[in-house]
Amino acid sequence: MAARIKPPRMRIPRKIKKDDVFKVKVRFEHPSFTGLGQVEPETTPTFNRAVPVNFIRNMLVYYGEELVTRFNMTSAIADDPMFTFKLKAVREEPITVAFINNEGERWEVSADIKFTT
């Protein structure tokens, strides 16, 4: 499955001053499936685990080496989600966002924070 999933993309403002609070947007084109489906809908319309479950389980946000937040998700997350959150620019270090799916596969995206005058 990992071969067809594109890496996540991140957007941050072009101009960031020290101590600014800025918005980070991260989009990840990852399919999400609960695994539930109808098994033999003509005879017994019941839902069951029809196919393997596939979803983003965790999103980790690092500012430099420091883990600043962690998002834990369930199989109810939408396909191709976009996350928006705010951070305070306290130092010139990279922002790294890591996604881990329920199978343990990991994808990362990073952007350097450089202060403008």
Buried (B, 14 or more C-beta within 10 A) or exposed (E): EEEEBEEBBBEBEEEBEEEBEBEBEBBBBBBBBBBEEEEEEEEEEEEEEEEEBBBBBBBBBBBEEEEEEEBEBEBEBEEEBEBEBEBEBEEEBEBBBBBBBBEEBEBBBEBEBEEEE
